[in-house]
Amino acid sequence: PPHVRDTPCPPFRPAAPKPSAHFLGGCLTPAAWDALTSLCARAGALLLFSVNSAFGRSNTSLAANTWDPSQTRSLLAYARRHPSSLRTLAAVEYGNEPGHEAPSSWFFCDSGGDGCAGWTWEESIALQAQGLGQLAGVVRSVWGAPARPGGSARAAKARDLSTWTPGAAPIILGPAHTWLHAPSARLYTRLAADALDAFTFHWYPLGPAYGHAGLEKRILTAGGNARAYSSDMASAVEAVSQGARAAGAHTPRVWMGESGGAYNSGHEVLSGSFVDGFWFAPWLGALARGGAGAVCRQSLL
């Protein structure tokens, strides 16, 4: 569409190899999207894609904090017309770790809030749930899928990767936050339950990869924390289930939407080594025992 095609594309920065948590610029072009989905199709992999939940938002007021879905609609409409996308695009996720930088810092303001502008955490979560509902509406309009019936846990079940088929509308994921706060999870699920297929949050149990000594020791002793990991995941599942029951809606699965042991991109020596399995194997088992529906590990393709 012209409004997307004519949008200026600033260069990506900082230039490699300078590390940074504040990347700016760059664009996802049709050619890059085709290359990505074609690679997934050749590899037999499914694509779970996060969309920009901060586009169009402003931290100035609640009234101005409306998500602009135009870019997401254009991307999904393009994907709908291309065979490699239809074979691979199995899920779309609303945002990625909101809460770090404006204008996404309105979410989960109870964390002690950078940039919450005096809003309550309930208002912040309502905005995120509203945006997820918008995303679900975009997916339905592009794929021509009917709205999910609500009002009863038996009326509609959450869709899952195990039942997704190529060409079907992608399942809906969110909120992809960096930690789980049970009251927030309950409220978010209650407000978004009719649109949400899987509740996602991120968890890096080993802490930072750099600037904190003892990473190798934390890897080797992580198995001793398996019971606590399992209990925390079970608590997350229960919080989400309570929110769904309060809405009288289907119960979404709870996913570990991103993990990699040590955050800030892992460790260049340890993350790809044999020893790294000493945290990952107990971690997978603990999350499965706690009821996780899926686990997505941060890695490098």
C-alpha positions as CSV (number, residue, x, y, z in Angstrom):
1,P,0.0,0.0,0.0
2,P,1.2,3.6,-0.7
3,H,1.3,4.7,2.9
4,V,3.7,1.8,3.7
5,R,5.7,1.8,0.5
6,D,6.3,5.6,0.8
7,T,7.3,5.5,4.4
8,P,11.0,6.5,4.8
9,C,13.3,3.7,6.1
10,P,16.1,5.1,8.3
11,P,19.3,3.0,8.4
12,F,19.6,0.4,11.1
13,R,21.8,1.5,14.0
14,P,24.0,1.0,15.8
15,A,26.1,-0.6,13.1
16,A,27.6,-4.0,13.9
17,P,29.4,-5.1,15.9
18,K,28.6,-2.5,18.5
19,P,26.2,-4.1,21.1
20,S,23.1,-2.2,22.2
21,A,19.7,-2.7,23.8
22,H,18.3,0.3,21.9
23,F,18.3,-0.6,18.2
24,L,16.7,1.9,15.8
25,G,15.8,2.1,12.2
26,G,15.6,-0.6,9.6
27,C,12.6,-1.9,7.7
28,L,11.0,-5.3,7.0
29,T,10.8,-5.2,3.2
30,P,8.7,-7.6,1.0
31,A,11.9,-9.2,-0.2
32,A,13.1,-9.9,3.3
33,W,9.7,-11.3,4.3
34,D,9.7,-13.6,1.3
35,A,13.2,-14.8,2.1
36,L,12.3,-15.4,5.7
37,T,9.1,-17.4,5.0
38,S,10.7,-19.3,2.2
39,L,13.5,-20.4,4.5
40,C,11.0,-21.5,7.1
41,A,9.0,-23.4,4.4
42,R,12.2,-25.2,3.1
43,A,13.2,-26.1,6.7
44,G,9.7,-27.3,7.6
45,A,9.6,-24.7,10.4
46,L,6.6,-22.7,11.6
47,L,6.9,-18.9,12.0
48,L,5.7,-17.1,15.1
49,F,5.9,-13.4,14.4
50,S,5.7,-10.5,16.9
51,V,4.2,-7.2,15.6
52,N,5.0,-3.7,16.9
53,S,2.5,-2.9,19.6
54,A,3.9,0.6,20.2
55,F,3.2,1.9,16.7
56,G,1.1,5.0,16.9
57,R,1.0,5.1,20.7
58,S,2.0,8.1,22.8
59,N,2.8,8.3,26.5
60,T,1.1,11.8,26.8
61,S,-2.3,10.6,27.8
62,L,-4.6,7.5,28.0
63,A,-6.7,9.0,25.2
64,A,-3.7,9.2,22.9
65,N,-2.6,5.7,23.6
66,T,-4.3,3.9,20.7
67,W,-2.5,1.3,18.7
68,D,-2.3,1.9,14.9
69,P,-2.7,-1.5,13.2
70,S,-2.1,-0.2,9.7
71,Q,1.4,-1.6,9.3
72,T,0.3,-5.0,10.8
73,R,-2.7,-5.1,8.5
74,S,-0.6,-4.4,5.4
75,L,2.0,-7.1,6.4
76,L,-0.7,-9.8,7.1
77,A,-2.6,-8.9,3.9
78,Y,0.7,-9.4,2.0
79,A,1.4,-12.7,3.8
80,R,-2.1,-13.9,3.0
81,R,-1.4,-13.7,-0.7
82,H,1.9,-15.6,-0.7
83,P,2.1,-19.4,-0.5
84,S,5.3,-19.5,1.6
85,S,3.6,-17.3,4.2
86,L,0.5,-19.5,4.3
87,R,2.6,-22.6,4.9
88,T,4.6,-21.1,7.7
89,L,2.9,-18.2,9.5
90,A,1.3,-20.1,12.4
91,A,1.1,-17.3,15.1
92,V,1.3,-13.6,15.6
93,E,2.2,-12.0,18.9
94,Y,1.1,-8.6,20.1
95,G,4.3,-6.8,21.1
96,N,7.6,-7.8,22.7
97,E,8.5,-7.0,26.3
98,P,6.6,-3.7,26.7
99,G,7.5,-1.7,29.6
100,H,11.1,-0.8,29.0
101,E,10.9,2.3,26.8
102,A,8.3,4.9,25.9
103,P,5.8,4.7,24.3
104,S,5.3,1.1,25.5
105,S,6.1,1.7,29.2
106,W,2.4,2.1,30.0
107,F,2.1,-1.7,30.4
108,F,2.5,-3.3,33.8
109,C,3.0,0.0,35.6
110,D,2.8,-1.8,38.9
111,S,6.4,-2.8,38.4
112,G,7.5,0.5,39.7
113,G,6.8,2.1,36.5
114,D,9.2,3.8,34.1
115,G,7.0,6.3,32.3
116,C,3.6,5.3,33.6
117,A,2.6,9.0,33.8
118,G,0.5,8.4,36.8
119,W,-1.8,5.7,35.3
120,T,-2.9,2.7,37.3
121,W,-1.7,-0.7,36.3
122,E,-5.3,-1.7,35.6
123,E,-5.6,1.1,33.0
124,S,-2.3,0.0,31.5
125,I,-3.3,-3.6,31.1
126,A,-6.7,-2.6,29.7
127,L,-4.8,-0.8,26.9
128,Q,-2.7,-3.9,26.1
129,A,-5.8,-6.1,26.1
130,Q,-7.6,-3.7,23.8
131,G,-4.6,-3.7,21.4
132,L,-4.6,-7.5,21.3
133,G,-8.3,-7.4,20.5
134,Q,-7.5,-5.1,17.6
135,L,-4.9,-7.6,16.4
136,A,-7.4,-10.4,16.5
137,G,-9.8,-8.3,14.5
138,V,-7.1,-7.6,11.9
139,V,-6.4,-11.4,11.6
140,R,-10.1,-12.2,11.2
141,S,-10.6,-9.5,8.5
142,V,-7.6,-10.6,6.5
143,W,-8.3,-14.3,6.7
144,G,-12.1,-14.0,6.6
145,A,-12.4,-16.0,9.8
146,P,-15.5,-15.7,12.0
147,A,-15.3,-14.0,15.4
148,R,-14.8,-16.5,18.2
149,P,-17.9,-17.0,20.2
150,G,-17.6,-16.0,23.9
151,G,-19.6,-16.4,27.0
152,S,-18.7,-20.0,27.9
153,A,-15.5,-22.0,28.4
154,R,-17.2,-24.7,26.3
155,A,-18.2,-22.4,23.5
156,A,-14.8,-21.9,22.0
157,K,-11.4,-23.5,22.7
158,A,-8.1,-21.7,22.5
159,R,-6.4,-22.7,19.3
160,D,-2.9,-24.3,19.5
161,L,0.0,-25.1,17.3
162,S,-0.9,-28.8,17.5
163,T,-4.2,-28.1,15.7
164,W,-3.0,-25.3,13.3
165,T,-3.0,-26.2,9.6
166,P,-1.2,-24.4,6.8
167,G,-3.3,-21.7,5.3
168,A,-5.4,-21.2,8.5
169,A,-5.5,-17.9,10.3
170,P,-2.5,-17.6,12.7
171,I,-3.1,-18.1,16.4
172,I,-2.9,-15.0,18.7
173,L,-0.3,-14.6,21.4
174,G,0.4,-12.0,24.1
175,P,1.5,-10.1,26.1
176,A,5.2,-11.2,25.9
177,H,6.2,-9.4,29.1
178,T,9.5,-9.9,30.9
179,W,8.0,-11.4,34.1
180,L,4.8,-12.7,35.5
181,H,2.7,-10.7,38.0
182,A,-0.3,-12.9,38.9
183,P,-2.9,-10.1,39.4
184,S,-1.9,-8.5,36.1
185,A,-2.0,-11.9,34.4
186,R,-5.5,-12.5,35.7
187,L,-6.8,-9.1,34.6
188,Y,-5.2,-9.3,31.2
189,T,-6.6,-12.7,30.5
190,R,-10.1,-11.7,31.7
191,L,-10.1,-8.7,29.4
192,A,-8.5,-10.4,26.4
193,A,-9.8,-13.9,26.7
194,D,-12.1,-13.9,23.7
195,A,-9.1,-13.1,21.4
196,L,-6.2,-14.8,23.2
197,D,-5.0,-18.2,22.2
198,A,-1.8,-18.4,24.3
199,F,-0.5,-16.2,27.2
200,T,3.2,-15.6,26.8
201,F,5.8,-14.2,29.1
202,H,9.6,-14.3,29.2
203,W,11.9,-15.7,31.8
204,Y,15.7,-15.9,32.0
205,P,16.5,-17.9,35.1
206,L,20.3,-17.5,35.0
207,G,20.3,-13.7,35.2
208,P,22.6,-11.5,33.1
209,A,25.2,-13.1,30.8
210,Y,27.8,-10.4,31.5
211,G,28.7,-8.1,34.4
212,H,27.7,-10.7,37.0
213,A,30.3,-13.3,38.0
214,G,29.5,-17.0,38.3
215,L,27.4,-17.8,35.2
216,E,29.0,-21.2,34.8
217,K,28.2,-22.1,38.4
218,R,24.6,-20.9,38.0
219,I,24.3,-23.1,34.9
220,L,25.6,-26.2,36.8
221,T,23.4,-25.7,39.8
222,A,20.2,-24.7,38.0
223,G,18.8,-28.3,38.3
224,G,18.5,-27.8,42.0
225,N,15.9,-25.1,41.3
226,A,13.7,-27.3,39.2
227,R,11.0,-27.6,41.8
228,A,10.7,-23.9,42.2
229,Y,10.6,-23.4,38.4
230,S,7.8,-25.9,38.1
231,S,5.8,-24.2,41.0
232,D,6.2,-20.8,39.4
233,M,5.0,-22.0,36.1
234,A,2.0,-23.8,37.7
235,S,1.2,-20.5,39.4
236,A,1.2,-18.7,36.0
237,V,-1.1,-21.3,34.6
238,E,-3.5,-20.9,37.5
239,A,-3.5,-17.1,37.3
240,V,-4.4,-17.3,33.6
241,S,-7.0,-19.9,34.2
242,Q,-8.7,-17.7,36.9
243,G,-8.8,-14.8,34.5
244,A,-10.4,-16.9,31.8
245,R,-13.0,-18.4,34.2
246,A,-13.9,-14.9,35.3
247,A,-14.6,-14.0,31.7
248,G,-16.6,-17.1,31.1
249,A,-14.3,-17.7,28.1
250,H,-11.9,-20.3,26.8
251,T,-8.7,-20.9,28.7
252,P,-5.6,-20.0,26.8
253,R,-2.4,-22.1,27.1
254,V,0.5,-20.5,28.9
255,W,3.8,-20.4,26.9
256,M,7.3,-19.6,27.9
257,G,7.4,-17.2,25.0
258,E,11.2,-16.5,25.3
259,S,14.0,-17.9,27.3
260,G,17.7,-18.4,26.8
261,G,19.1,-18.9,30.3
262,A,21.1,-15.7,30.5
263,Y,19.6,-12.5,29.1
264,N,21.3,-9.8,27.0
265,S,21.9,-12.3,24.2
266,G,23.5,-15.0,26.2
267,H,27.3,-15.6,26.6
268,E,29.5,-16.1,23.6
269,V,31.4,-19.0,25.2
270,L,28.9,-20.7,27.4
271,S,25.5,-20.4,25.7
272,G,26.3,-22.7,22.8
273,S,28.4,-25.2,24.8
274,F,27.8,-28.6,26.2
275,V,27.6,-27.3,29.7
276,D,24.6,-25.1,28.8
277,G,22.5,-28.2,28.7
278,F,22.8,-28.5,32.5
279,W,20.3,-25.7,32.9
280,F,18.2,-26.2,29.8
281,A,17.3,-29.9,30.3
282,P,16.0,-29.4,33.9
283,W,14.3,-26.2,32.8
284,L,12.3,-27.9,30.1
285,G,11.2,-30.6,32.4
286,A,10.2,-28.2,35.1
287,L,8.2,-26.0,32.8
288,A,6.5,-29.1,31.3
289,R,5.6,-30.4,34.8
290,G,4.2,-26.9,35.7
291,G,1.9,-27.0,32.7
292,A,3.6,-24.9,30.0
293,G,2.1,-25.3,26.6
294,A,5.2,-24.4,24.7
295,V,8.8,-23.2,25.3
296,C,10.5,-20.8,22.9
297,R,14.3,-20.6,23.4
298,Q,16.2,-17.5,22.3
299,S,18.8,-18.7,19.8
300,L,20.7,-17.7,16.7
301,L,19.7,-18.9,13.2
